[in-house]
C-alpha cells in the first residue's frame, strides 16, 4: 500500500512540475524585422503578439531587442520588449 501511494505521489509531482515548466515565461533576443501596432516579428521569423496598450515608441526595424513572452493558445504573447544595447 505504501509503495502504491509513494508511486502515485511521485508521478503527480513529476506531472505538476512539467506543467509548471511549460507555462513558465520565456524570453528571446533578436533584431526587429517588422513591427506593427499588434505584432513584432524578429529576423529569425518568430512573431509575438503585442499587448493592447503597448507603445512601440522608439522601436524600429533593425533594432536589437529582448522580448519576454508567454505561450497562450499556441501563440507567443509578448509581456515586455526592451532595447538591448
N, C-alpha and C positions, 0 to 999 in steps of 0.2 A: 504494500500500500504506500509506504514512504517513497519507494523508488518511482512509482507512478506519479505521485504528487510532485516529486522533485523534477521529473521529466517534463511534466506539464508546465510547471513554473519556469523552467529553463527555456522551453520552446516559446512561451508567451513573452518572456523577456527579450529573446532574440528578435521576434517579430515586431515588438514595440520599438526596439532600438532601430531596426531597419526602416520602419515607417517614419520615425523622427528624423532620421538622416535624409530621407527622400524629401521631406518638407523643409529642410534647412535652407536658409538663404544662400545664394550663390553669388559669385562676382566674376568679372572678366575685365581685362584691359584691352583696348584696341583703338584703332583710328576710325573716326566717323566717315562713313561712305555717303550716307544720305540721311537727312533729318527733316521730319515734318512735325506738325503740332501733335500728332498721335503716335508716331513711331520713330525709332532710332535704328539705323542699320549700320553695322560695323563693316570694315573692309573684308573680314573673313566671311561675310554673308549672313551672320547671325542678326536677328531682328528682335527688338524689345518694344513692347507697348509702354507708352509713357503715361503717367498719371494725368488725370483731367486738369489739375491745377499746376502742371509742370511749366516752368518758364525756361525756354531754350535760349534766353538772352545770353549772348556771348559765345554760344556754341556754333561751330561751323564745320563743314566738310574738311577732312584732313587733320582735324584736331585730335590729339590722343586723350582718351577719357577712361575713367574707371566706372563701370556700371555694376551696381548691386541689384540683384533681381530675385524674384520668386517664380517658380513654375506653377501656374494656375491653369487648369483645364488645358494642359499641353501647350500653353503659350507662355513666353517669357515676359513677365511684367516687371519693369524697372521700378525699384524703390528709391534709388538715387543715382545721379550721374554727376561725376566731378571731373574737372580737368586735371590731367596728370602733366606735371612739368618736368 
